Amino acid sequence: MYRTHTCGELRLADAGKEVTLAGWVQRVRDKGSLMWIDLRDRYGITQLLLDENSDPKLVEQARSFGREYVIQAKGTVIERESKNPKVPTGDIELRVKEFTLLNSSKTPPFTIEDVSDGGDDLRMKYRYLDIRRNPVRQNLELRHRMAMLVRNYLSNLNFLEIETPMLIKSTPEGARDFVVPSRMNPGEFYALPQSPQQYKQLLMVAGMDRYFQIVRCFRDEDLRADRQPEFTQIDCEMSFVEQEDVLNTFEGLAKHLFKEMKGLEFDQFPRMTWQDAMKYYGSDKPDIRFGMKFVELNDVVKGKGFGLFDNADLVVGINAEGCSEYTRKQLDQLTEFVKRPQVGAGGMVYVKYNTDGTFKSSVDKFYTPDDLKVIADKFGAKPGDLMLILCGEAMKTRVQLNALRLEMGNQLGLRNPDVYAPLWVIDFPLLEWDEETQRYYAMHHPFTAPKPEDEALLDDPTKWGDIRANAYDIVMNGVEVGGGSIRIHDRTLQNKMFHTLGFTDEKAQEQFGFLMGAFEYGAPPHAGLAFGFDRLCSLFGGADSIRDFIAFPKNNAGRDVMSGSPAPIAQEQLDELQIKLDLKI
Ligand code: ASP
């Protein structure tokens, strides 16, 4: 038997027991006549003791152990003289009678401590050592707990977890597919699923009624910060439901997770239309942990001779409460912030509502104190507040102001990671115009149903941009953690949708024929959604990066620096696949 107990298990009540532990040497402290070894495994750390009564051979053996050696220790559990209340095993130690060296170890390239001296790249290269560290291990434990909660919750609601294929057909909509060549079918390729979307809809046609899967998805996108080419979704689909049923079901799941993981209870999650989200927050995923809602000012700022405002499509601002004492320097920094290329504003106007009731603004030349008071009233501002205003083309300006709002939220400490503000954003537009290809794309995906009351607009191409979808996102703290829609289950409507997206009948048949065909055999009304599981874990773990919650993530260039993938393959493999490389770089 390698061990009788784990390294996190022994307590004072075990004193006197003869036990065997096995684990990694975390640290050796050698005080001559006394020697301590911290022995670590996944469950904790137990202190091993050698003292003046110990066999000198044993002491000599212990002196040969380096960091991360794998050893087995037999001995007696004793009460510690100086207890350590910070560790669960801190009341006891193990007086060792026998060691067995199970394996030696090279000196690790960084310290296996909570705060390591290893940089990001090094820790990723030796991820198996990184995972030995508490913070990383705890993240994986959190992920496991979340997955179990999700499975049990959904299973109790009659959802079946059903696996769908990983080698599927490539579809041109959505992101770029990762493709896999087929040796048996030369010149043909599988794609890795971006999501099991079509399969889960087929499962509804198949009468499975309620499906879920914690499933890997693949998207070959240019990697933005904190995106992974492979990531995990909690993918769900239900039959005979309306939007309300879907929102309630998955709000229930989210509440269950909050309760079990965080001990938090919520009333009904607020809901906001996409229109309002854009109008009041300049984002389809507003962080509603704090206010600073946008205030539109066109009716109170125009016509006073300030050309920039007079000519702007939209003048819109936020009120930073209690910030009227911001210094020149701070205001300059905010102006610099909005002018950065990532934000892209031309400049920023400020209006200070001083505590003495007077005003100071960057546009005093054009606006009298009375004018500024009217503006302040529009904001509902009080003495002591600071109003920050941007102007320009409406949508662009809103997006810029969103960046400024979030920045102010950060500066004022209003984005506390321990506070959770979930929100449903509903009524997304069905279609999105793409300038580059001069066509509409499905904002969610081509199977998303328009709102029934907007369906007629599909017949009028000038109105396509106005059609609302029965599509929804679940947002937490400004992060989109999930989204889904009511699906089209009627073949005629689906055909119409494909035409709208510029598909010919043949093209639609070629790409989606199998789904369309299935819809002719009694497809039930159905709907669903998918949560980004990695993102959900990072949110519950209070961390920004999803990488921390993935055992073996890729780096920002999409590489696994540990295994060295992606990598070239052997000429024989290429020959077998009948693939000739013609690399341009
Ligand atoms: N398949 C969708 C996605 O990956 C989610 C859904 O509509 O259920 O975003």
Boltz pocket constraint, residues with backbone or C-beta under 6 A from the ligand:
constraints:
  - pocket:
      binder: B
      contacts: [[A, 194], [A, 195], [A, 196], [A, 197], [A, 236], [A, 483], [A, 484], [A, 485], [A, 528], [A, 529], [A, 530]]
      max_distance: 6.0
